[in-house]
Every structure is written in C-alpha cells, then in structure tokens.
Amino acid sequence: MKILNVTCPNCKKEFNYYSSEFRPFCNERCRLIDLGQWLNETYTVPVHKLTLEEAEALEQIIHEKDKNPGEEDDSTN
Ligand SMILES: [Zn+2]
C-alpha cells in the first residue's frame, strides 16, 4: 500500500491519502460536511445528484450543526 500523508481539507487531520475512500477527505463525514458548506454557498450545481444515502447523511449533518456542534447523536434512527 502506498503512503501519502495529506491534510484533510475539512478537519485538518493528517491521514494517508490512499487509505481513505473519501479522499481528499479523511472520512465520509468530512466529505459530507464539505459538500454541505459548498451547497450553502449558493454554488448551485444543476446536474449534481446526491444518492439517497448521501442526501440523508448530509441532512443529518446540517441538522446537527444547527443545534449543537459539540454534541454527537448516533441514535437518530
Ligand atoms: Zn477530516
């Protein structure tokens, strides 16, 4: 396995680029958070379609950010 340490654009954590499925982010959460910020910035992307799972995860993250950014809630379902 190749190793390339990069910094996650979202959380600034170092990780191995090749070990993440969600590169350039360290994990799915960072990728979705970044996507959420991106969507909030009125860059409208007419053709981009989220999968249902992505849309749900994104919605969850946006809701979490709205209420309490310090609190994790895993029991939404
Ligand atoms: Zn990250």
N, CA, C, O and the ligand as a Tripos MOL2 file, in Angstrom:
@<TRIPOS>MOLECULE
protein
  309   307    78     0     0
PROTEIN
NO_CHARGES

@<TRIPOS>ATOM
      1 N           0.8460   -1.2080    0.0000 N.3       1 MET1
      2 CA          0.0000    0.0000    0.0000 C.3       1 MET1
      3 C           0.8720    1.2460    0.0000 C.2       1 MET1
      4 O           1.8270    1.3550    0.7690 O.2       1 MET1
      5 N           0.5360    2.1610   -0.8550 N.am      2 LYS2
      6 CA          1.2830    3.4130   -0.9170 C.3       2 LYS2
      7 C           0.9000    4.3040    0.2630 C.2       2 LYS2
      8 O          -0.2010    4.2180    0.8070 O.2       2 LYS2
      9 N           1.8240    5.1420    0.6280 N.am      3 ILE3
     10 CA          1.5290    6.0680    1.7220 C.3       3 ILE3
     11 C           1.7980    7.4860    1.2620 C.2       3 ILE3
     12 O           2.8690    7.8020    0.7430 O.2       3 ILE3
     13 N           0.8190    8.3160    1.4630 N.am      4 LEU4
     14 CA          0.9940    9.7310    1.1730 C.3       4 LEU4
     15 C           0.2100   10.4900    2.2380 C.2       4 LEU4
     16 O          -1.0210   10.4890    2.2450 O.2       4 LEU4
     17 N           0.9410   11.1290    3.1270 N.am      5 ASN5
     18 CA          0.2460   11.8580    4.1740 C.3       5 ASN5
     19 C          -0.2250   13.2050    3.6690 C.2       5 ASN5
     20 O           0.5550   14.0200    3.1760 O.2       5 ASN5
     21 N          -1.5160   13.4130    3.8070 N.am      6 VAL6
     22 CA         -2.0960   14.6920    3.4030 C.3       6 VAL6
     23 C          -2.9630   15.2010    4.5590 C.2       6 VAL6
     24 O          -3.2810   14.4660    5.4930 O.2       6 VAL6
     25 N          -3.3290   16.4610    4.4670 N.am      7 THR7
     26 CA         -4.1620   17.0530    5.4990 C.3       7 THR7
     27 C          -5.5900   17.1620    4.9920 C.2       7 THR7
     28 O          -5.8400   17.6840    3.9060 O.2       7 THR7
     29 N          -6.5000   16.6720    5.7740 N.am      8 CYS8
     30 CA         -7.9100   16.7430    5.3990 C.3       8 CYS8
     31 C          -8.3420   18.2020    5.2790 C.2       8 CYS8
     32 O          -8.1260   18.9830    6.2060 O.2       8 CYS8
     33 N          -8.9460   18.5820    4.1570 N.am      9 PRO9
     34 CA         -9.3560   19.9840    3.9830 C.3       9 PRO9
     35 C         -10.4160   20.4110    4.9850 C.2       9 PRO9
     36 O         -10.5840   21.6040    5.2370 O.2       9 PRO9
     37 N         -11.1170   19.4720    5.5470 N.am     10 ASN10
     38 CA        -12.1660   19.8380    6.4790 C.3      10 ASN10
     39 C         -11.6720   19.9110    7.9180 C.2      10 ASN10
     40 O         -11.7970   20.9550    8.5580 O.2      10 ASN10
     41 N         -11.1150   18.8250    8.4370 N.am     11 CYS11
     42 CA        -10.7780   18.8050    9.8650 C.3      11 CYS11
     43 C          -9.2940   19.0090   10.1190 C.2      11 CYS11
     44 O          -8.8650   19.0520   11.2720 O.2      11 CYS11
     45 N          -8.5070   19.1360    9.0610 N.am     12 LYS12
     46 CA         -7.0700   19.4130    9.1520 C.3      12 LYS12
     47 C          -6.2690   18.2730    9.7800 C.2      12 LYS12
     48 O          -5.1230   18.4590   10.1910 O.2      12 LYS12
     49 N          -6.8730   17.1170    9.8460 N.am     13 LYS13
     50 CA         -6.1790   15.9640   10.3860 C.3      13 LYS13
     51 C          -5.3110   15.3410    9.2970 C.2      13 LYS13
     52 O          -5.6840   15.3310    8.1240 O.2      13 LYS13
     53 N          -4.1570   14.8260    9.6930 N.am     14 GLU14
     54 CA         -3.3160   14.1260    8.7210 C.3      14 GLU14
     55 C          -3.7850   12.6930    8.5530 C.2      14 GLU14
     56 O          -4.1260   12.0170    9.5230 O.2      14 GLU14
     57 N          -3.7970   12.2480    7.3300 N.am     15 PHE15
     58 CA         -4.1550   10.8570    7.0840 C.3      15 PHE15
     59 C          -3.4800   10.3870    5.8010 C.2      15 PHE15
     60 O          -2.9550   11.1820    5.0230 O.2      15 PHE15
     61 N          -3.5090    9.0940    5.6090 N.am     16 ASN16
     62 CA         -2.9300    8.5360    4.3940 C.3      16 ASN16
     63 C          -3.9300    8.6340    3.2430 C.2      16 ASN16
     64 O          -5.0010    8.0270    3.2620 O.2      16 ASN16
     65 N          -3.5520    9.3930    2.2770 N.am     17 TYR17
     66 CA         -4.4150    9.6350    1.1170 C.3      17 TYR17
     67 C          -4.9620    8.3420    0.5270 C.2      17 TYR17
     68 O          -6.1330    8.2660    0.1580 O.2      17 TYR17
     69 N          -4.1250    7.3490    0.4420 N.am     18 TYR18
     70 CA         -4.5330    6.1130   -0.2310 C.3      18 TYR18
     71 C          -5.4090    5.2180    0.6320 C.2      18 TYR18
     72 O          -5.9980    4.2550    0.1410 O.2      18 TYR18
     73 N          -5.4940    5.5420    1.9240 N.am     19 SER19
     74 CA         -6.2830    4.6790    2.7960 C.3      19 SER19
     75 C          -7.7180    5.1700    2.9130 C.2      19 SER19
     76 O          -8.5620    4.4870    3.4930 O.2      19 SER19
     77 N          -7.9980    6.3340    2.3750 N.am     20 SER20
     78 CA         -9.3410    6.8890    2.5240 C.3      20 SER20
     79 C         -10.1450    6.7310    1.2490 C.2      20 SER20
     80 O          -9.6870    7.0790    0.1610 O.2      20 SER20
     81 N         -11.3440    6.2020    1.3960 N.am     21 GLU21
     82 CA        -12.2440    6.1220    0.2490 C.3      21 GLU21
     83 C         -12.8020    7.4840   -0.0970 C.2      21 GLU21
     84 O         -13.3470    7.6870   -1.1820 O.2      21 GLU21
     85 N         -12.6680    8.4010    0.8150 N.am     22 PHE22
     86 CA        -13.3610    9.6840    0.6800 C.3      22 PHE22
     87 C         -12.4010   10.8160    0.3860 C.2      22 PHE22
     88 O         -12.7260   11.9880    0.5790 O.2      22 PHE22
     89 N         -11.2000   10.4540   -0.0870 N.am     23 ARG23
     90 CA        -10.2150   11.4710   -0.3710 C.3      23 ARG23
     91 C         -10.7600   12.5280   -1.3270 C.2      23 ARG23
     92 O         -11.5870   12.1990   -2.1780 O.2      23 ARG23
     93 N         -10.3440   13.7370   -1.2220 N.am     24 PRO24
     94 CA         -9.2350   14.1970   -0.3720 C.3      24 PRO24
     95 C          -9.5960   14.3680    1.1030 C.2      24 PRO24
     96 O          -8.8290   14.9740    1.8500 O.2      24 PRO24
     97 N         -10.7320   13.8540    1.5340 N.am     25 PHE25
     98 CA        -11.1100   13.9740    2.9390 C.3      25 PHE25
     99 C         -10.7460   12.7090    3.6820 C.2      25 PHE25
    100 O         -10.5950   11.6450    3.0810 O.2      25 PHE25
    101 N         -10.6040   12.8270    5.0070 N.am     26 CYS26
    102 CA        -10.1710   11.6750    5.7880 C.3      26 CYS26
    103 C         -11.2980   10.6820    5.9890 C.2      26 CYS26
    104 O         -11.0390    9.4940    6.1760 O.2      26 CYS26
    105 N         -12.5250   11.1310    5.9570 N.am     27 ASN27
    106 CA        -13.6290   10.1980    6.1170 C.3      27 ASN27
    107 C         -14.9020   10.7590    5.4990 C.2      27 ASN27
    108 O         -14.9370   11.8870    5.0080 O.2      27 ASN27
    109 N         -15.9400    9.9400    5.5370 N.am     28 GLU28
    110 CA        -17.1770   10.3050    4.8770 C.3      28 GLU28
    111 C         -17.7790   11.5680    5.4790 C.2      28 GLU28
    112 O         -18.3150   12.4190    4.7680 O.2      28 GLU28
    113 N         -17.6830   11.6740    6.7810 N.am     29 ARG29
    114 CA        -18.2710   12.8140    7.4700 C.3      29 ARG29
    115 C         -17.6590   14.1330    6.9740 C.2      29 ARG29
    116 O         -18.3670   15.1000    6.6940 O.2      29 ARG29
    117 N         -16.3390   14.1400    6.8760 N.am     30 CYS30
    118 CA        -15.6710   15.3580    6.4080 C.3      30 CYS30
    119 C         -16.0840   15.6750    4.9800 C.2      30 CYS30
    120 O         -16.2880   16.8330    4.6160 O.2      30 CYS30
    121 N         -16.2000   14.6470    4.2000 N.am     31 ARG31
    122 CA        -16.5840   14.8800    2.8150 C.3      31 ARG31
    123 C         -17.9800   15.4970    2.7470 C.2      31 ARG31
    124 O         -18.2200   16.4280    1.9770 O.2      31 ARG31
    125 N         -18.8890   14.9750    3.5510 N.am     32 LEU32
    126 CA        -20.2600   15.4740    3.5220 C.3      32 LEU32
    127 C         -20.3630   16.8680    4.1110 C.2      32 LEU32
    128 O         -21.1370   17.6960    3.6300 O.2      32 LEU32
    129 N         -19.5850   17.1270    5.1500 N.am     33 ILE33
    130 CA        -19.5920   18.4630    5.7340 C.3      33 ILE33
    131 C         -19.1240   19.4670    4.6980 C.2      33 ILE33
    132 O         -19.7080   20.5390    4.5370 O.2      33 ILE33
    133 N         -18.0610   19.1010    3.9990 N.am     34 ASP34
    134 CA        -17.5480   19.9970    2.9810 C.3      34 ASP34
    135 C         -18.5770   20.2130    1.8790 C.2      34 ASP34
    136 O         -18.7670   21.3310    1.4020 O.2      34 ASP34
    137 N         -19.2200   19.1560    1.4930 N.am     35 LEU35
    138 CA        -20.2520   19.2430    0.4680 C.3      35 LEU35
    139 C         -21.3870   20.1340    0.9480 C.2      35 LEU35
    140 O         -21.9340   20.9210    0.1750 O.2      35 LEU35
    141 N         -21.7400   20.0110    2.2180 N.am     36 GLY36
    142 CA        -22.8010   20.8340    2.7900 C.3      36 GLY36
    143 C         -22.4460   22.3030    2.7560 C.2      36 GLY36
    144 O         -23.2820   23.1450    2.4270 O.2      36 GLY36
    145 N         -21.2000   22.6130    3.0970 N.am     37 GLN37
    146 CA        -20.7640   24.0030    3.0660 C.3      37 GLN37
    147 C         -20.8060   24.5310    1.6470 C.2      37 GLN37
    148 O         -21.1900   25.6690    1.3780 O.2      37 GLN37
    149 N         -20.4020   23.6660    0.7720 N.am     38 TRP38
    150 CA        -20.3480   24.0200   -0.6270 C.3      38 TRP38
    151 C         -21.7460   24.3390   -1.1390 C.2      38 TRP38
    152 O         -21.9410   25.3150   -1.8630 O.2      38 TRP38
    153 N         -22.7100   23.5190   -0.7630 N.am     39 LEU39
    154 CA        -24.0860   23.7440   -1.2020 C.3      39 LEU39
    155 C         -24.6520   25.0160   -0.5830 C.2      39 LEU39
    156 O         -25.4490   25.7180   -1.2060 O.2      39 LEU39
    157 N         -24.2360   25.3070    0.6490 N.am     40 ASN40
    158 CA        -24.7070   26.5120    1.3180 C.3      40 ASN40
    159 C         -24.1980   27.7890    0.6810 C.2      40 ASN40
    160 O         -24.7850   28.8580    0.8480 O.2      40 ASN40
    161 N         -23.1270   27.6730   -0.0340 N.am     41 GLU41
    162 CA        -22.5160   28.8750   -0.6040 C.3      41 GLU41
    163 C         -23.1550   29.3270   -1.9160 C.2      41 GLU41
    164 O         -22.5530   30.0840   -2.6770 O.2      41 GLU41
    165 N         -24.3380   28.8760   -2.1680 N.am     42 THR42
    166 CA        -25.0410   29.2340   -3.4030 C.3      42 THR42
    167 C         -24.2990   28.9220   -4.7010 C.2      42 THR42
    168 O         -24.6120   29.4850   -5.7490 O.2      42 THR42
    169 N         -23.3410   28.0470   -4.6310 N.am     43 TYR43
    170 CA        -22.8960   27.4650   -5.8840 C.3      43 TYR43
    171 C         -23.9990   26.4880   -6.2170 C.2      43 TYR43
    172 O         -24.0770   25.4270   -5.5980 O.2      43 TYR43
    173 N         -24.8130   26.7910   -7.1250 N.am     44 THR44
    174 CA        -25.8200   25.7950   -7.4460 C.3      44 THR44
    175 C         -25.3250   24.8940   -8.5510 C.2      44 THR44
    176 O         -24.7870   25.3500   -9.5600 O.2      44 THR44
    177 N         -25.5120   23.6430   -8.3470 N.am     45 VAL45
    178 CA        -24.9920   22.6690   -9.2890 C.3      45 VAL45
    179 C         -26.1650   21.9270   -9.8970 C.2      45 VAL45
    180 O         -26.6720   20.9730   -9.3070 O.2      45 VAL45
    181 N         -26.5930   22.3520  -11.0530 N.am     46 PRO46
    182 CA        -27.8300   21.8280  -11.6080 C.3      46 PRO46
    183 C         -27.8180   20.3280  -11.8570 C.2      46 PRO46
    184 O         -28.8460   19.6670  -11.7080 O.2      46 PRO46
    185 N         -26.6910   19.7930  -12.2250 N.am     47 VAL47
    186 CA        -26.6950   18.3770  -12.5860 C.3      47 VAL47
    187 C         -26.2380   17.4450  -11.4820 C.2      47 VAL47
    188 O         -26.3300   16.2250  -11.6160 O.2      47 VAL47
    189 N         -25.7400   18.0190  -10.3780 N.am     48 HIS48
    190 CA        -25.2490   17.1210   -9.3450 C.3      48 HIS48
    191 C         -26.3960   16.4520   -8.6090 C.2      48 HIS48
    192 O         -27.2770   17.1200   -8.0680 O.2      48 HIS48
    193 N         -26.3770   15.1460   -8.5960 N.am     49 LYS49
    194 CA        -27.4110   14.4280   -7.8620 C.3      49 LYS49
    195 C         -26.7950   13.6160   -6.7480 C.2      49 LYS49
    196 O         -25.8730   12.8290   -6.9610 O.2      49 LYS49
    197 N         -27.3210   13.8210   -5.5570 N.am     50 LEU50
    198 CA        -26.8870   13.0120   -4.4310 C.3      50 LEU50
    199 C         -27.6400   11.6950   -4.4620 C.2      50 LEU50
    200 O         -28.7820   11.6210   -4.9150 O.2      50 LEU50
    201 N         -26.9830   10.6690   -3.9740 N.am     51 THR51
    202 CA        -27.7280    9.4490   -3.7380 C.3      51 THR51
    203 C         -28.6060    9.6850   -2.5220 C.2      51 THR51
    204 O         -28.3980   10.6330   -1.7650 O.2      51 THR51
    205 N         -29.5690    8.8310   -2.3440 N.am     52 LEU52
    206 CA        -30.4660    8.9780   -1.1970 C.3      52 LEU52
    207 C         -29.6740    8.9440    0.1050 C.2      52 LEU52
    208 O         -29.9190    9.7350    1.0160 O.2      52 LEU52
    209 N         -28.7310    8.0280    0.1780 N.am     53 GLU53
    210 CA        -27.9120    7.9140    1.3840 C.3      53 GLU53
    211 C         -27.1170    9.1800    1.6520 C.2      53 GLU53
    212 O         -27.0420    9.6520    2.7860 O.2      53 GLU53
    213 N         -26.5380    9.7140    0.6200 N.am     54 GLU54
    214 CA        -25.7500   10.9410    0.7740 C.3      54 GLU54
    215 C         -26.6320   12.0880    1.2110 C.2      54 GLU54
    216 O         -26.2650   12.8640    2.0940 O.2      54 GLU54
    217 N         -27.7830   12.1960    0.6010 N.am     55 ALA55
    218 CA        -28.6990   13.2760    0.9430 C.3      55 ALA55
    219 C         -29.1390   13.1710    2.3980 C.2      55 ALA55
    220 O         -29.2200   14.1770    3.1020 O.2      55 ALA55
    221 N         -29.4180   11.9630    2.8390 N.am     56 GLU56
    222 CA        -29.8410   11.7740    4.2270 C.3      56 GLU56
    223 C         -28.7310   12.1050    5.1980 C.2      56 GLU56
    224 O         -28.9440   12.7700    6.2120 O.2      56 GLU56
    225 N         -27.5470   11.6330    4.8730 N.am     57 ALA57
    226 CA        -26.4010   11.8930    5.7450 C.3      57 ALA57
    227 C         -26.1070   13.3800    5.8040 C.2      57 ALA57
    228 O         -25.7860   13.9250    6.8600 O.2      57 ALA57
    229 N         -26.2200   14.0110    4.6830 N.am     58 LEU58
    230 CA        -25.9570   15.4420    4.6040 C.3      58 LEU58
    231 C         -26.9780   16.2200    5.4280 C.2      58 LEU58
    232 O         -26.6320   17.1520    6.1540 O.2      58 LEU58
    233 N         -28.2120   15.8290    5.3050 N.am     59 GLU59
    234 CA        -29.2720   16.4770    6.0590 C.3      59 GLU59
    235 C         -29.0340   16.3370    7.5550 C.2      59 GLU59
    236 O         -29.2130   17.2770    8.3280 O.2      59 GLU59
    237 N         -28.6270   15.1420    7.9310 N.am     60 GLN60
    238 CA        -28.3640   14.8820    9.3350 C.3      60 GLN60
    239 C         -27.2500   15.7850    9.8520 C.2      60 GLN60
    240 O         -27.3470   16.3590   10.9370 O.2      60 GLN60
    241 N         -26.2040   15.8990    9.0660 N.am     61 ILE61
    242 CA        -25.0650   16.7160    9.4660 C.3      61 ILE61
    243 C         -25.4750   18.1790    9.5680 C.2      61 ILE61
    244 O         -25.0830   18.8750   10.5050 O.2      61 ILE61
    245 N         -26.2450   18.6320    8.6270 N.am     62 ILE62
    246 CA        -26.6870   20.0280    8.6530 C.3      62 ILE62
    247 C         -27.5480   20.2810    9.8850 C.2      62 ILE62
    248 O         -27.4290   21.3260   10.5260 O.2      62 ILE62
    249 N         -28.3950   19.3460   10.2070 N.am     63 HIS63
    250 CA        -29.2250   19.4900   11.4080 C.3      63 HIS63
    251 C         -28.3820   19.4950   12.6600 C.2      63 HIS63
    252 O         -28.6110   20.2880   13.5730 O.2      63 HIS63
    253 N         -27.4080   18.6100   12.6990 N.am     64 GLU64
    254 CA        -26.5170   18.5560   13.8560 C.3      64 GLU64
    255 C         -25.7870   19.8660   14.0440 C.2      64 GLU64
    256 O         -25.6550   20.3700   15.1590 O.2      64 GLU64
    257 N         -25.3180   20.4050   12.9440 N.am     65 LYS65
    258 CA        -24.5850   21.6680   13.0270 C.3      65 LYS65
    259 C         -25.4920   22.7860   13.5250 C.2      65 LYS65
    260 O         -25.0580   23.6650   14.2690 O.2      65 LYS65
    261 N         -26.7530   22.7450   13.1100 N.am     66 ASP66
    262 CA        -27.7000   23.7670   13.5230 C.3      66 ASP66
    263 C         -27.9600   23.7600   15.0110 C.2      66 ASP66
    264 O         -28.0420   24.8190   15.6330 O.2      66 ASP66
    265 N         -28.0900   22.5710   15.5940 N.am     67 LYS67
    266 CA        -28.3920   22.5650   17.0220 C.3      67 LYS67
    267 C         -27.1430   22.7130   17.8620 C.2      67 LYS67
    268 O         -26.8950   23.7860   18.4120 O.2      67 LYS67
    269 N         -26.3580   21.6730   17.9730 N.am     68 ASN68
    270 CA        -25.2360   21.7740   18.8980 C.3      68 ASN68
    271 C         -24.0100   21.1200   18.3150 C.2      68 ASN68
    272 O         -23.9120   19.8930   18.2980 O.2      68 ASN68
    273 N         -23.0750   21.9100   17.8400 N.am     69 PRO69
    274 CA        -21.9190   21.3580   17.1340 C.3      69 PRO69
    275 C         -21.0360   20.4800   18.0120 C.2      69 PRO69
    276 O         -20.2860   19.6520   17.4960 O.2      69 PRO69
    277 N         -21.1120   20.6430   19.3000 N.am     70 GLY70
    278 CA        -20.2530   19.8360   20.1700 C.3      70 GLY70
    279 C         -20.8430   18.4960   20.5430 C.2      70 GLY70
    280 O         -20.1670   17.6590   21.1410 O.2      70 GLY70
    281 N         -22.1030   18.2880   20.1930 N.am     71 GLU71
    282 CA        -22.7710   17.0960   20.6910 C.3      71 GLU71
    283 C         -22.9760   16.0620   19.5910 C.2      71 GLU71
    284 O         -23.4930   16.3750   18.5180 O.2      71 GLU71
    285 N         -22.5720   14.8490   19.8630 N.am     72 GLU72
    286 CA        -22.7720   13.7620   18.9010 C.3      72 GLU72
    287 C         -24.0790   13.0590   19.2210 C.2      72 GLU72
    288 O         -24.4170   12.8320   20.3830 O.2      72 GLU72
    289 N         -24.8040   12.7190   18.1680 N.am     73 ASP73
    290 CA        -26.0140   11.9500   18.3880 C.3      73 ASP73
    291 C         -26.0710   10.8310   17.3790 C.2      73 ASP73
    292 O         -26.3000   11.0550   16.1910 O.2      73 ASP73
    293 N         -25.8600    9.6170   17.8690 N.am     74 ASP74
    294 CA        -25.8390    8.4730   16.9700 C.3      74 ASP74
    295 C         -27.2010    7.7730   16.8680 C.2      74 ASP74
    296 O         -27.3830    6.8650   16.0570 O.2      74 ASP74
    297 N         -28.1320    8.1990   17.6850 N.am     75 SER75
    298 CA        -29.3710    7.4220   17.7920 C.3      75 SER75
    299 C         -30.5220    8.0790   17.0510 C.2      75 SER75
    300 O         -31.6480    8.1280   17.5460 O.2      75 SER75
    301 N         -30.2350    8.5730   15.8820 N.am     76 THR76
    302 CA        -31.2980    9.2580   15.1410 C.3      76 THR76
    303 C         -32.3410    8.2940   14.6060 C.2      76 THR76
    304 O         -33.5080    8.6530   14.4500 O.2      76 THR76
    305 N         -31.9160    7.0670   14.3250 N.am     77 ASN77
    306 CA        -32.8940    6.0940   13.8270 C.3      77 ASN77
    307 C         -33.4730    5.2510   14.9360 C.2      77 ASN77
    308 O         -34.3100    4.3860   14.6800 O.2      77 ASN77
    309 ZN        -11.3120   15.1140    8.0770 Zn       78 ZN78
@<TRIPOS>BOND
     1     1     2 1
     2     2     3 1
     3     3     4 2
     4     3     5 am
     5     5     6 1
     6     6     7 1
     7     7     8 2
     8     7     9 am
     9     9    10 1
    10    10    11 1
    11    11    12 2
    12    11    13 am
    13    13    14 1
    14    14    15 1
    15    15    16 2
    16    15    17 am
    17    17    18 1
    18    18    19 1
    19    19    20 2
    20    19    21 am
    21    21    22 1
    22    22    23 1
    23    23    24 2
    24    23    25 am
    25    25    26 1
    26    26    27 1
    27    27    28 2
    28    27    29 am
    29    29    30 1
    30    30    31 1
    31    31    32 2
    32    31    33 am
    33    33    34 1
    34    34    35 1
    35    35    36 2
    36    35    37 am
    37    37    38 1
    38    38    39 1
    39    39    40 2
    40    39    41 am
    41    41    42 1
    42    42    43 1
    43    43    44 2
    44    43    45 am
    45    45    46 1
    46    46    47 1
    47    47    48 2
    48    47    49 am
    49    49    50 1
    50    50    51 1
    51    51    52 2
    52    51    53 am
    53    53    54 1
    54    54    55 1
    55    55    56 2
    56    55    57 am
    57    57    58 1
    58    58    59 1
    59    59    60 2
    60    59    61 am
    61    61    62 1
    62    62    63 1
    63    63    64 2
    64    63    65 am
    65    65    66 1
    66    66    67 1
    67    67    68 2
    68    67    69 am
    69    69    70 1
    70    70    71 1
    71    71    72 2
    72    71    73 am
    73    73    74 1
    74    74    75 1
    75    75    76 2
    76    75    77 am
    77    77    78 1
    78    78    79 1
    79    79    80 2
    80    79    81 am
    81    81    82 1
    82    82    83 1
    83    83    84 2
    84    83    85 am
    85    85    86 1
    86    86    87 1
    87    87    88 2
    88    87    89 am
    89    89    90 1
    90    90    91 1
    91    91    92 2
    92    91    93 am
    93    93    94 1
    94    94    95 1
    95    95    96 2
    96    95    97 am
    97    97    98 1
    98    98    99 1
    99    99   100 2
   100    99   101 am
   101   101   102 1
   102   102   103 1
   103   103   104 2
   104   103   105 am
   105   105   106 1
   106   106   107 1
   107   107   108 2
   108   107   109 am
   109   109   110 1
   110   110   111 1
   111   111   112 2
   112   111   113 am
   113   113   114 1
   114   114   115 1
   115   115   116 2
   116   115   117 am
   117   117   118 1
   118   118   119 1
   119   119   120 2
   120   119   121 am
   121   121   122 1
   122   122   123 1
   123   123   124 2
   124   123   125 am
   125   125   126 1
   126   126   127 1
   127   127   128 2
   128   127   129 am
   129   129   130 1
   130   130   131 1
   131   131   132 2
   132   131   133 am
   133   133   134 1
   134   134   135 1
   135   135   136 2
   136   135   137 am
   137   137   138 1
   138   138   139 1
   139   139   140 2
   140   139   141 am
   141   141   142 1
   142   142   143 1
   143   143   144 2
   144   143   145 am
   145   145   146 1
   146   146   147 1
   147   147   148 2
   148   147   149 am
   149   149   150 1
   150   150   151 1
   151   151   152 2
   152   151   153 am
   153   153   154 1
   154   154   155 1
   155   155   156 2
   156   155   157 am
   157   157   158 1
   158   158   159 1
   159   159   160 2
   160   159   161 am
   161   161   162 1
   162   162   163 1
   163   163   164 2
   164   163   165 am
   165   165   166 1
   166   166   167 1
   167   167   168 2
   168   167   169 am
   169   169   170 1
   170   170   171 1
   171   171   172 2
   172   171   173 am
   173   173   174 1
   174   174   175 1
   175   175   176 2
   176   175   177 am
   177   177   178 1
   178   178   179 1
   179   179   180 2
   180   179   181 am
   181   181   182 1
   182   182   183 1
   183   183   184 2
   184   183   185 am
   185   185   186 1
   186   186   187 1
   187   187   188 2
   188   187   189 am
   189   189   190 1
   190   190   191 1
   191   191   192 2
   192   191   193 am
   193   193   194 1
   194   194   195 1
   195   195   196 2
   196   195   197 am
   197   197   198 1
   198   198   199 1
   199   199   200 2
   200   199   201 am
   201   201   202 1
   202   202   203 1
   203   203   204 2
   204   203   205 am
   205   205   206 1
   206   206   207 1
   207   207   208 2
   208   207   209 am
   209   209   210 1
   210   210   211 1
   211   211   212 2
   212   211   213 am
   213   213   214 1
   214   214   215 1
   215   215   216 2
   216   215   217 am
   217   217   218 1
   218   218   219 1
   219   219   220 2
   220   219   221 am
   221   221   222 1
   222   222   223 1
   223   223   224 2
   224   223   225 am
   225   225   226 1
   226   226   227 1
   227   227   228 2
   228   227   229 am
   229   229   230 1
   230   230   231 1
   231   231   232 2
   232   231   233 am
   233   233   234 1
   234   234   235 1
   235   235   236 2
   236   235   237 am
   237   237   238 1
   238   238   239 1
   239   239   240 2
   240   239   241 am
   241   241   242 1
   242   242   243 1
   243   243   244 2
   244   243   245 am
   245   245   246 1
   246   246   247 1
   247   247   248 2
   248   247   249 am
   249   249   250 1
   250   250   251 1
   251   251   252 2
   252   251   253 am
   253   253   254 1
   254   254   255 1
   255   255   256 2
   256   255   257 am
   257   257   258 1
   258   258   259 1
   259   259   260 2
   260   259   261 am
   261   261   262 1
   262   262   263 1
   263   263   264 2
   264   263   265 am
   265   265   266 1
   266   266   267 1
   267   267   268 2
   268   267   269 am
   269   269   270 1
   270   270   271 1
   271   271   272 2
   272   271   273 am
   273   273   274 1
   274   274   275 1
   275   275   276 2
   276   275   277 am
   277   277   278 1
   278   278   279 1
   279   279   280 2
   280   279   281 am
   281   281   282 1
   282   282   283 1
   283   283   284 2
   284   283   285 am
   285   285   286 1
   286   286   287 1
   287   287   288 2
   288   287   289 am
   289   289   290 1
   290   290   291 1
   291   291   292 2
   292   291   293 am
   293   293   294 1
   294   294   295 1
   295   295   296 2
   296   295   297 am
   297   297   298 1
   298   298   299 1
   299   299   300 2
   300   299   301 am
   301   301   302 1
   302   302   303 1
   303   303   304 2
   304   303   305 am
   305   305   306 1
   306   306   307 1
   307   307   308 2
@<TRIPOS>SUBSTRUCTURE
     1 MET1         2 RESIDUE 1 A MET
     2 LYS2         6 RESIDUE 1 A LYS
     3 ILE3        10 RESIDUE 1 A ILE
     4 LEU4        14 RESIDUE 1 A LEU
     5 ASN5        18 RESIDUE 1 A ASN
     6 VAL6        22 RESIDUE 1 A VAL
     7 THR7        26 RESIDUE 1 A THR
     8 CYS8        30 RESIDUE 1 A CYS
     9 PRO9        34 RESIDUE 1 A PRO
    10 ASN10       38 RESIDUE 1 A ASN
    11 CYS11       42 RESIDUE 1 A CYS
    12 LYS12       46 RESIDUE 1 A LYS
    13 LYS13       50 RESIDUE 1 A LYS
    14 GLU14       54 RESIDUE 1 A GLU
    15 PHE15       58 RESIDUE 1 A PHE
    16 ASN16       62 RESIDUE 1 A ASN
    17 TYR17       66 RESIDUE 1 A TYR
    18 TYR18       70 RESIDUE 1 A TYR
    19 SER19       74 RESIDUE 1 A SER
    20 SER20       78 RESIDUE 1 A SER
    21 GLU21       82 RESIDUE 1 A GLU
    22 PHE22       86 RESIDUE 1 A PHE
    23 ARG23       90 RESIDUE 1 A ARG
    24 PRO24       94 RESIDUE 1 A PRO
    25 PHE25       98 RESIDUE 1 A PHE
    26 CYS26      102 RESIDUE 1 A CYS
    27 ASN27      106 RESIDUE 1 A ASN
    28 GLU28      110 RESIDUE 1 A GLU
    29 ARG29      114 RESIDUE 1 A ARG
    30 CYS30      118 RESIDUE 1 A CYS
    31 ARG31      122 RESIDUE 1 A ARG
    32 LEU32      126 RESIDUE 1 A LEU
    33 ILE33      130 RESIDUE 1 A ILE
    34 ASP34      134 RESIDUE 1 A ASP
    35 LEU35      138 RESIDUE 1 A LEU
    36 GLY36      142 RESIDUE 1 A GLY
    37 GLN37      146 RESIDUE 1 A GLN
    38 TRP38      150 RESIDUE 1 A TRP
    39 LEU39      154 RESIDUE 1 A LEU
    40 ASN40      158 RESIDUE 1 A ASN
    41 GLU41      162 RESIDUE 1 A GLU
    42 THR42      166 RESIDUE 1 A THR
    43 TYR43      170 RESIDUE 1 A TYR
    44 THR44      174 RESIDUE 1 A THR
    45 VAL45      178 RESIDUE 1 A VAL
    46 PRO46      182 RESIDUE 1 A PRO
    47 VAL47      186 RESIDUE 1 A VAL
    48 HIS48      190 RESIDUE 1 A HIS
    49 LYS49      194 RESIDUE 1 A LYS
    50 LEU50      198 RESIDUE 1 A LEU
    51 THR51      202 RESIDUE 1 A THR
    52 LEU52      206 RESIDUE 1 A LEU
    53 GLU53      210 RESIDUE 1 A GLU
    54 GLU54      214 RESIDUE 1 A GLU
    55 ALA55      218 RESIDUE 1 A ALA
    56 GLU56      222 RESIDUE 1 A GLU
    57 ALA57      226 RESIDUE 1 A ALA
    58 LEU58      230 RESIDUE 1 A LEU
    59 GLU59      234 RESIDUE 1 A GLU
    60 GLN60      238 RESIDUE 1 A GLN
    61 ILE61      242 RESIDUE 1 A ILE
    62 ILE62      246 RESIDUE 1 A ILE
    63 HIS63      250 RESIDUE 1 A HIS
    64 GLU64      254 RESIDUE 1 A GLU
    65 LYS65      258 RESIDUE 1 A LYS
    66 ASP66      262 RESIDUE 1 A ASP
    67 LYS67      266 RESIDUE 1 A LYS
    68 ASN68      270 RESIDUE 1 A ASN
    69 PRO69      274 RESIDUE 1 A PRO
    70 GLY70      278 RESIDUE 1 A GLY
    71 GLU71      282 RESIDUE 1 A GLU
    72 GLU72      286 RESIDUE 1 A GLU
    73 ASP73      290 RESIDUE 1 A ASP
    74 ASP74      294 RESIDUE 1 A ASP
    75 SER75      298 RESIDUE 1 A SER
    76 THR76      302 RESIDUE 1 A THR
    77 ASN77      306 RESIDUE 1 A ASN
    78 ZN78       309 GROUP 0 **** ****
